[in-house]
Amino acid sequence: MSEMKTKVANPGPLGLLGFGMTTVLLNLHNCGLLPLSIVIVAMGIAMGGLAQIIAGIFELRNGNTFAGTAFTAYGLFWWSLVLIWVNPFAEAGIAGDTLTLAFYLLLWGIFTFFMFIGTLKHNRATQVVFGSLTILFLLLALGDFTGNHTITTIAGFEGIFCGASAIYSAMGQIVNAEYGKTIIPLG
């Protein structure tokens, strides 16, 4: 009896698009071009959260610890950020503050820095995504620690670059796989 071999799709582009599109949209807000609205919140829940978690679970199932950890963790980051914004626990007296948010962002920056170290074995596009994300988290944390809105605005522009680099990487993976050759270089 012959076995049918099932082709396994690459879940990475879905995770990168979920991350990239949501990051661009949020950072259009951070740099002052858009208000924080339900559009950003919904994108955080659906693409930032759910799409990345799905991609992460598939990456883990495929044996890719790095991508599985990254997508699942950052998907849960988006869900936790939405919970912070919406704060369904406010009536119980649990409130957020800028200092706690600064430490939250700092911890994500530290995690991302170590993930960046892991990318040194990956292509240049992945290194750019994680390197710029490390800078983004550290700038956002610094903006909250100091109360300096100019730092948050600068972080917003840097975040647009970060999100765009993830979208570029996703599109490169999709287009290159479709054509079976390098159309969009990923380094």
Stockholm file with secondary structure:
# STOCKHOLM 1.0

chainA/1-187         MSEMKTKVANPGPLGLLGFGMTTVLLNLHNCGLLPLSIVIVAMGIAMGGLAQIIAGIFELRNGNTFAGTAFTAYGLFWWSLVLIWVNPFAEAGIAGDTLTLAFYLLLWGIFTFFMFIGTLKHNRATQVVFGSLTILFLLLALGDFTGNHTITTIAGFEGIFCGASAIYSAMGQIVNAEYGKTIIPLG
#=GR chainA/1-187 SS CCCCCCCCCCCHHHHHHHHHHHHHHHHHHHTTSSCCCHHHHHHIIIIIIIIHHHHHHHHHHTTCHHHHHHHHHHHHHHHHHHHHHHCTTGGGTCCCCHHHHHHHHHHHHHHHHHHHHHHTTSCHHHHHHHHHHHHHHHHHHHHHHHTCHHHHHHHHHHHHHHHHHHHHHHHHHHHHHHHTSCSSCCC
#=GC SS_cons         CCCCCCCCCCCHHHHHHHHHHHHHHHHHHHTTSSCCCHHHHHHIIIIIIIIHHHHHHHHHHTTCHHHHHHHHHHHHHHHHHHHHHHCTTGGGTCCCCHHHHHHHHHHHHHHHHHHHHHHTTSCHHHHHHHHHHHHHHHHHHHHHHHTCHHHHHHHHHHHHHHHHHHHHHHHHHHHHHHHTSCSSCCC
//
